[in-house]
Amino acid sequence: MTKPPKNDLPMMSTEEGIVLFHPHMPKKAKEYVCDTLDSRWIGQGPKVDLFEARFRLQFRQPGPCLAVGSGTDALHIAYLLAGINAGDEVLVPLFTCTATTIPLLYIGAKPKFIDVNPATLNISLQDLKRKISDRTKAIVCVHYGGLPCDMAKIRLLADKYGIPVIEDAAHALGATYDGKPIGALSEFTIYSFQAIKHLTTGDGGLITFRDDGLAPLARRLRWFGIDRTDKQKGIWENDITEVGYKYQMTDIGAAIGLAGLEEFAETLAYRRSLYRRYVKNLKNVPHVTIVDDFDPRKEHAAWLFTILIESRMKCQLKLRSRKIESGQTHYRNDRYSVFGCNETFPAMDSIDDKYLILPLHTKMTLQDVDYICGVLKEGW
């Protein structure tokens, strides 16, 4: 592949203008963290259990929820629970954070990349159909920017081959598909609570799965092959029957997450108002294409607002001159030599130097969006 042009612009500070990302810290986070610091538990303890229970109820998850240290941890556990082994082929998006694909290398599995749908930057159904085979052990899909994939079609394809679907919903907390929350149609779904996500725990993640019977194994995988709930019941002598990891969330992180859950509806509504304002301003601008298929079955989580444009670097320099940060969050994974990929991906090639992410976070106002769109309408 031809390597895409680099974005060599340094990160902006909040004093310099409108930054691309900014963490959202819930109003009660400090109070809940201080309460935790004054308690017996600052590592994994009762607040993690409470966070898992409230998350499952609030987001109508189809099965048990396991809070972990990152979205990457959650994906690794999902792959293990799905029975993926060394040498297995797994279909994954080409365009995603490497956190989606690197955990497959932990196992020795073989990621097989699927091209993008340029209209959504989600996985291409056409390429998925071309590449799925009897060798495929699972399909991984990512809801880019918070826009749900075409889950009904992915589900039908997975069922035809008798394989699980693993949803990487790191961008998509709060999104719905056909009136149901993300994760309703799949065996495994993971979420990320990294610093700049809708809901943060400082850093953290969560996996949910439909099969209740997997919960004991999931808990053992999270902590050295030991189910910590046994310890809390006074059972200290545990046999370790499989390799586990140190993937637990802490009560400090869960305290921030619990505060975030309380105001999540408000946070999501505000982000969606910013997203809609961008759409209103830019939908009919000739030199700007919004990355969104506006499918009425899909309710966007509004984590990213992405456009396709020509002369991307010129546009970024124009925005920067007006104190607006922009950029690219993720890159095509075949650019990384660790994957050893030599295939061609025509759809990704067609938009590789065109996609641009604009600021979207709770420190912004609707007037900030109007200002950014006004600069774009001037041209570059």
Secondary structure, DSSP 4 states (H G I P E B T S, - for coil): -PPPPP--PPPPPTTTSB-S------TTHHHHHHHHHTSS-SSSSHHHHHHHHHHHHHTT-SS-EEEES-HHHHHHHHHHHTT--TT-EEEEESBS-HHHHHHHHHHT-EEEEE-B-TTTSSB-HHHHHHH--TTEEEEEEE-GGGPPP-HHHHHHHHHHHT--EEEE-TT-TT-EETTEETTTTSSEEEEE--TTSSS-SSS-EEEEES-GGGHHHHHHHHBTT--HHHHHTT-------S---B-BPPHHHHHHHHHHHHTHHHHHHHHHHHHHHHHHHHTT-TT-EES----TTEE---S-EEEE-SSHHHHHHHHHHTTB--B-S--BGGGSGGG------HHHHHHTTTEEEE--STT--HHHHHHHHHHHHH--
